[in-house]
């Protein structure tokens, strides 16, 4: 299974749970998983958190980390989205006749889901969004659209459990492998 990450997973992890300066092991592990094709971020999604600065012009730590070539090489999912699948996500998953405003509200979410829809048995969307079945149209949540289209979906905690993250993850690698890993 390849896990395709929504930007909100990384943004929330950086803000609340795995601050880059406090839990660098998480970020190294994430890039390592990307390098080993277990975790990827579609290029459309990558732009949602890269090249960002705070209100004072300081580079955001997530943006700084994600701009490093080894991290980009490890994590960016390079495949082009299938336009037919993208349209299916928009018109069947969200709404039949979206306006420009609706498409703006959906943002890059349809791209994320369309990448996973290309092979729903091989991909899983990872998002911080929570199911809200009462939401309709452009307001639908990723888990609900995924469920309707038969796409696997989970949250960051399920990903961490499935891929067995530990702050001591490097010690579980074969001898010599841990010394070759550097994403900072």
Order of alpha helices (4+ residues) and beta strands (2+ residues): beta-alpha-alpha-beta-alpha-alpha-alpha-beta-alpha-alpha-alpha-beta-alpha-beta-alpha
